[in-house]
Amino acid sequence: MVATDNLQKTPEGAKFNLPAYLKERQKLCDAALDSAIPVVYPEKIYEAMRYSLLAGGKRIRPILCLATCEMIGGTVEMAIATACALEMLHTMSLIHDDLPAMDNDDYRRGKLTNHKVYGEDIAILAGDGLLALAFEFVATRTPQNVPREQVVQVLGRLGKALGAAGLVGGQVVDLDSEGKLDTSLETLNFIHNHKTAALLEASVVCGGILAQASSEDIQRLTRYSQNIGLAFQIIDDILDITATQEQLGKTAGKDLKAQKVTYPSLWGIEESRSKATQLIEAACGELAPFGDKALPLVAIAHFIINRNN
């Protein structure tokens, strides 16, 4: 288990230092992920899994899980296995999303995509390996002081977020909508509530479940995460238009090239920013009952709409 003694403690009423918090939590998550996948025979598959899992990234999903668990009264130790699993699942989705049969991208996080380095066959298997390992990790690495009922609930949430009722379903509708410039706002919301927001929702809610949050608090966490998930996607759509490949670490302008309807194509950039801001304000409003304990989640919500990659 990774040591957590040096994690930043936020005094009651103190101004929250998000960059320091994110840096510390990224370091914690990176160390845990690095130790989660040793390279053994057959080395190629483990190297391919590690290549994408350890390629960088903001670690927003695992950090959300840890922050929520602590806000409800749990500990980092209780949630670190689930936090790692969330990053494994997110990485799996990126590997598969970049494949020629999907979004066909050559770069991710400023590096060649998995299939460009290892081939499409190994890339598919690397994603499958991460998917399976994520569930194994939650089941076998969650500490014994977490009730097994909570672990089962987390496994169920993760499965739903990834399957046809979540990410997979969103991806199917996304692929079907390519080249259809008459795609409705309702369809666009469906795509991103499933493809993007579902895993962000699972990240937050699973952190709450592990700390045995009340049903009322789970509802608050659900609304918070759904709002930040949609805001996250709106900003992604804006950055696809306004940012460079160097800033994004992946190909810019993909949505326009694929003739995809996006939030900026429906609302314009300024209106899209305004909508994202409204979603973040609504999300933070859900956290009011938690007081200063919610500072990390409030700060992360604002970070989502102010990022440039």
C-alpha positions as CSV (number, residue, x, y, z in Angstrom):
1,M,0.0,0.0,0.0
2,V,1.3,3.5,-0.9
3,A,2.2,5.7,2.1
4,T,-0.2,8.7,2.5
5,D,1.3,10.4,5.5
6,N,2.4,13.4,3.4
7,L,-0.9,14.1,1.8
8,Q,-1.9,17.8,2.1
9,K,-4.3,18.5,5.0
10,T,-6.5,21.5,4.4
11,P,-7.3,23.5,7.6
12,E,-10.9,24.5,8.2
13,G,-11.5,27.8,6.3
14,A,-8.1,27.9,4.6
15,K,-7.8,28.8,1.0
16,F,-7.4,25.6,-1.0
17,N,-4.2,25.1,-3.0
18,L,-5.4,23.0,-5.9
19,P,-2.1,22.8,-7.9
20,A,-0.4,21.4,-4.8
21,Y,-3.3,19.0,-4.1
22,L,-3.4,17.7,-7.7
23,K,0.4,17.3,-7.8
24,E,0.4,15.3,-4.6
25,R,-2.5,13.1,-5.6
26,Q,-1.1,12.5,-9.1
27,K,2.1,11.4,-7.5
28,L,0.2,9.0,-5.2
29,C,-1.9,7.6,-8.0
30,D,1.1,7.2,-10.4
31,A,3.0,5.3,-7.7
32,A,0.1,3.0,-7.1
33,L,-0.5,2.4,-10.8
34,D,3.1,1.7,-11.4
35,S,3.2,-1.0,-8.8
36,A,-0.1,-2.5,-9.9
37,I,1.3,-3.9,-13.2
38,P,4.7,-5.6,-12.9
39,V,6.2,-6.8,-16.2
40,V,6.1,-10.6,-16.3
41,Y,5.8,-13.2,-19.1
42,P,4.4,-12.6,-21.7
43,E,6.2,-9.2,-21.4
44,K,4.7,-7.6,-24.5
45,I,1.1,-7.4,-23.1
46,Y,2.2,-6.0,-19.7
47,E,4.5,-3.5,-21.5
48,A,1.6,-2.4,-23.7
49,M,-0.7,-2.0,-20.7
50,R,1.9,0.1,-18.8
51,Y,2.7,2.2,-21.9
52,S,-0.7,3.8,-22.0
53,L,-1.5,3.6,-18.2
54,L,1.7,5.4,-17.2
55,A,1.8,7.9,-20.2
56,G,0.8,10.8,-18.0
57,G,-2.6,12.4,-17.7
58,K,-4.3,14.5,-15.0
59,R,-5.6,11.5,-13.1
60,I,-8.9,13.4,-12.5
61,R,-11.0,10.3,-12.1
62,P,-9.0,8.6,-9.4
63,I,-8.5,11.9,-7.6
64,L,-12.2,12.5,-7.6
65,C,-12.7,9.1,-6.1
66,L,-10.2,9.7,-3.3
67,A,-11.5,13.2,-2.6
68,T,-15.1,12.1,-2.4
69,C,-14.3,9.2,-0.1
70,E,-12.4,11.5,2.3
71,M,-15.2,14.1,2.1
72,I,-17.7,11.5,3.3
73,G,-15.5,10.4,6.1
74,G,-13.4,7.6,4.6
75,T,-9.7,7.3,3.9
76,V,-7.3,7.2,1.0
77,E,-6.5,3.6,1.9
78,M,-10.1,2.6,1.5
79,A,-10.4,4.0,-2.0
80,I,-7.0,3.7,-3.6
81,A,-7.8,0.3,-5.2
82,T,-11.0,1.7,-6.8
83,A,-9.1,4.9,-7.8
84,C,-6.5,2.8,-9.7
85,A,-9.3,0.7,-11.3
86,L,-11.0,3.9,-12.6
87,E,-7.8,5.0,-14.3
88,M,-7.3,1.5,-15.8
89,L,-10.8,1.7,-17.2
90,H,-10.3,5.2,-18.5
91,T,-7.1,4.2,-20.1
92,M,-8.8,1.1,-21.7
93,S,-11.4,3.4,-23.2
94,L,-8.7,5.7,-24.7
95,I,-6.7,2.8,-26.2
96,H,-9.9,1.4,-27.9
97,D,-11.1,4.9,-28.8
98,D,-7.9,5.6,-30.7
99,L,-8.1,2.5,-32.9
100,P,-8.6,2.9,-36.6
101,A,-12.1,1.3,-36.3
102,M,-13.1,4.0,-33.9
103,D,-11.6,7.6,-33.8
104,N,-8.4,6.6,-35.7
105,D,-5.9,8.8,-33.8
106,D,-2.1,8.6,-33.9
107,Y,-1.4,10.6,-30.7
108,R,-2.5,10.6,-27.1
109,R,-1.0,12.6,-24.3
110,G,1.7,13.7,-26.7
111,K,2.9,10.2,-27.5
112,L,2.1,7.7,-30.2
113,T,-1.1,5.8,-29.5
114,N,-0.9,2.3,-28.3
115,H,-1.8,0.7,-31.7
116,K,0.9,2.7,-33.4
117,V,3.5,1.3,-31.1
118,Y,2.3,-2.3,-30.5
119,G,-0.1,-2.9,-33.4
120,E,-3.8,-3.1,-33.4
121,D,-4.0,-6.6,-32.1
122,I,-1.9,-6.0,-29.0
123,A,-3.6,-2.6,-28.4
124,I,-7.0,-4.3,-28.3
125,L,-5.7,-6.9,-25.9
126,A,-4.0,-4.3,-23.8
127,G,-7.3,-2.6,-23.4
128,D,-9.0,-5.9,-22.5
129,G,-6.2,-6.6,-20.0
130,L,-6.8,-3.3,-18.2
131,L,-10.5,-3.9,-18.2
132,A,-10.2,-7.2,-16.5
133,L,-7.5,-6.1,-14.1
134,A,-9.6,-3.1,-12.9
135,F,-12.3,-5.4,-11.6
136,E,-9.8,-7.8,-10.1
137,F,-8.1,-5.0,-8.4
138,V,-11.2,-3.7,-6.7
139,A,-12.2,-7.2,-5.6
140,T,-8.8,-8.2,-4.2
141,R,-7.1,-5.0,-3.1
142,T,-9.8,-3.1,-1.3
143,P,-9.0,-3.3,2.5
144,Q,-10.9,-5.6,4.7
145,N,-12.3,-2.7,6.8
146,V,-14.5,-1.8,3.8
147,P,-17.7,-3.9,4.0
148,R,-18.0,-6.4,1.2
149,E,-21.5,-5.0,0.4
150,Q,-19.8,-1.7,-0.5
151,V,-17.2,-3.5,-2.7
152,V,-20.0,-5.3,-4.6
153,Q,-21.8,-2.0,-5.1
154,V,-18.7,-0.5,-6.5
155,L,-18.1,-3.4,-8.9
156,G,-21.7,-3.0,-10.1
157,R,-21.3,0.7,-10.6
158,L,-18.1,0.3,-12.6
159,G,-19.7,-2.4,-14.8
160,K,-22.7,-0.2,-15.6
161,A,-20.6,2.8,-16.3
162,L,-18.5,0.8,-18.9
163,G,-21.2,-1.3,-20.6
164,A,-24.0,-0.7,-23.0
165,A,-25.8,1.5,-20.4
166,G,-22.7,3.7,-20.2
167,L,-19.6,4.3,-22.2
168,V,-20.1,1.5,-24.8
169,G,-23.7,2.8,-25.5
170,G,-22.4,6.3,-25.8
171,Q,-19.7,5.3,-28.2
172,V,-22.2,3.4,-30.4
173,V,-24.4,6.4,-30.8
174,D,-21.3,8.6,-31.3
175,L,-20.1,6.5,-34.2
176,D,-23.6,6.4,-35.7
177,S,-23.8,10.2,-35.6
178,E,-20.6,10.9,-37.5
179,G,-21.4,12.8,-40.7
180,K,-24.9,13.6,-39.5
181,L,-25.0,17.3,-39.1
182,D,-28.7,17.2,-38.1
183,T,-27.8,15.4,-34.9
184,S,-30.1,16.8,-32.2
185,L,-29.1,18.3,-28.8
186,E,-30.9,15.4,-27.2
187,T,-28.8,12.8,-29.0
188,L,-25.6,14.8,-28.3
189,N,-26.5,14.9,-24.6
190,F,-27.1,11.1,-24.7
191,I,-23.7,10.5,-26.2
192,H,-21.8,12.5,-23.7
193,N,-23.8,11.6,-20.6
194,H,-22.9,8.0,-21.4
195,K,-19.5,8.3,-23.1
196,T,-17.9,10.9,-20.9
197,A,-20.0,11.6,-17.8
198,A,-20.7,8.0,-16.9
199,L,-17.2,7.2,-15.7
200,L,-16.8,10.6,-14.0
201,E,-20.1,9.8,-12.2
202,A,-18.8,6.4,-11.2
203,S,-15.5,8.0,-9.9
204,V,-17.4,10.3,-7.5
205,V,-20.2,8.0,-6.5
206,C,-17.9,5.0,-5.9
207,G,-15.8,7.2,-3.5
208,G,-19.0,7.9,-1.6
209,I,-20.1,4.3,-1.6
210,L,-16.8,3.1,-0.1
211,A,-17.2,5.6,2.8
212,Q,-20.8,4.4,3.3
213,A,-22.5,7.6,2.2
214,S,-26.2,8.0,2.9
215,S,-28.7,7.6,0.0
216,E,-29.3,11.3,0.2
217,D,-25.6,12.1,-0.1
218,I,-25.3,9.6,-3.0
219,Q,-28.0,11.6,-4.8
220,R,-26.1,14.8,-4.3
221,L,-22.9,13.2,-5.5
222,T,-24.7,11.9,-8.6
223,R,-26.0,15.3,-9.5
224,Y,-22.6,16.9,-8.9
225,S,-20.8,14.4,-11.1
226,Q,-23.3,14.5,-13.9
227,N,-23.0,18.2,-14.1
228,I,-19.2,18.2,-14.1
229,G,-19.2,15.4,-16.6
230,L,-21.2,17.4,-19.1
231,A,-19.2,20.5,-18.5
232,F,-16.0,18.5,-19.0
233,Q,-17.3,17.4,-22.5
234,I,-18.4,20.9,-23.5
235,I,-14.8,22.2,-22.7
236,D,-13.4,19.3,-24.6
237,D,-15.4,20.3,-27.6
238,I,-14.3,23.9,-27.3
239,L,-10.6,22.8,-27.0
240,D,-10.9,20.7,-30.1
241,I,-11.5,23.9,-32.0
242,T,-9.3,26.4,-30.1
243,A,-6.3,24.4,-28.9
244,T,-3.3,23.2,-30.8
245,Q,-2.1,19.6,-31.0
246,E,0.8,20.5,-28.7
247,Q,-1.6,21.8,-26.1
248,L,-3.9,18.8,-26.3
249,G,-1.4,16.1,-26.7
250,K,-3.6,14.6,-29.4
251,T,-4.9,15.5,-32.8
252,A,-6.8,18.8,-32.8
253,G,-9.8,19.5,-35.0
254,K,-10.9,15.9,-35.1
255,D,-14.6,16.7,-34.6
256,L,-14.8,19.0,-37.6
257,K,-12.9,16.5,-39.7
258,A,-15.3,13.7,-38.7
259,Q,-18.3,16.0,-39.3
260,K,-19.5,15.6,-35.8
261,V,-22.1,17.8,-34.2
262,T,-20.6,19.4,-31.0
263,Y,-21.8,21.8,-28.4
264,P,-20.0,24.7,-30.0
265,S,-21.5,23.8,-33.4
266,L,-24.9,24.1,-31.9
267,W,-24.4,27.0,-29.5
268,G,-21.2,28.7,-30.5
269,I,-18.1,29.0,-28.3
270,E,-19.2,31.7,-25.9
271,E,-22.6,30.2,-25.3
272,S,-21.0,26.8,-24.7
273,R,-18.6,28.4,-22.2
274,S,-21.6,30.0,-20.4
275,K,-23.4,26.6,-20.3
276,A,-20.4,24.9,-18.9
277,T,-20.1,27.6,-16.2
278,Q,-23.7,27.2,-15.2
279,L,-23.2,23.4,-14.9
280,I,-20.2,23.9,-12.6
281,E,-22.1,26.3,-10.4
282,A,-25.0,23.8,-10.1
283,A,-22.5,21.1,-9.3
284,C,-20.8,23.0,-6.6
285,G,-24.2,23.9,-5.1
286,E,-24.8,20.2,-4.5
287,L,-21.7,20.2,-2.2
288,A,-22.8,23.0,0.1
289,P,-23.9,20.7,3.0
290,F,-20.3,19.3,3.2
291,G,-18.7,22.7,4.0
292,D,-15.0,22.9,3.8
293,K,-14.7,19.2,3.4
294,A,-15.9,19.7,-0.1
295,L,-13.1,22.2,-1.1
296,P,-11.2,19.7,-3.2
297,L,-14.3,18.7,-5.2
298,V,-15.3,22.4,-5.6
299,A,-11.8,23.3,-6.8
300,I,-11.6,20.4,-9.3
301,A,-15.0,21.4,-10.7
302,H,-13.7,24.9,-11.5
303,F,-10.4,23.4,-12.8
304,I,-12.4,21.4,-15.4
305,I,-13.8,24.5,-17.1
306,N,-10.5,26.5,-16.9
307,R,-8.2,23.9,-18.3
308,N,-6.4,24.2,-21.6
309,N,-5.9,20.5,-22.4
